Amino acid sequence: ELARLGELWVAGAKVDWPLLWPLLNGAGRPKRVSAPTYPFARERYWAEVPEQQETSLEAAAAAPGANAAAALHPLVHRNVSTFEEQKFVSRFSGDEFFLADHVVETQKILPGVAYLEIARAAGELAAGANVRVIRNLTWERPFIIGSEPKDLEVALSPGKNEVKFAVRSTEAGRAVTHCTGRLAYRADDPAPERLDLNRIRERCSEQVLSREELYPILSSGGLHLGRSFRIVKSIHANESESLAVLEWPEHLKADAERFWLHPALMDGSLHT
């Protein structure tokens, strides 16, 4: 399974490639191929765009939501890396569901769980490999957005076996760190034990909270959640554990596949 071997190798696994040479139809050991040493031709060929079409393209680019559609990821918009630093920048208006529907007192605040998806997406975009581990997270300051759009950046610093990340913004000309942590492309620890949901349902047979009861309680404490984050349908519990039933918001289903650690689901799970 060459495709599987390739995935493991990209993720950092050691592969004994010489074992595959006998399978190359008798070709023996493969040879390295040098890249061309001559300069590529520098002729440029641009198609002529009619003036009317050019104007319509500019209008489309300026349309609301155009930047979000062209972004690398809903939480990670542009790659602005240099030779010195791997970095991605996003510009948020405050109208995004993860800000507009997540209000603490009167301020739109990025949910803490969103930093997990930011780190994962940036790590995978930078390395072209799946992030297997995110750990050592430290939430330092909340990312608050007002009436004006605001940039948020994530910087990656590769180490020996891990990559450090830091999520920052700029306020009054100085850098503000919101979250730091580490990510890795290979999990050294064994996979966690799979939970038996049927057994948990049997133990948590009593419903202790419904959606209609839970969110007024949270709102009275200053956490005002819009429809994107009101996903807990019910909570069941016993004396030592609880189980929440989450219901996916209909309006988020279209873009759900663009996320892996979706902020709404992650945040709703914490309500348990």
Disulfide bonds with the S-S distance in Angstrom:
none
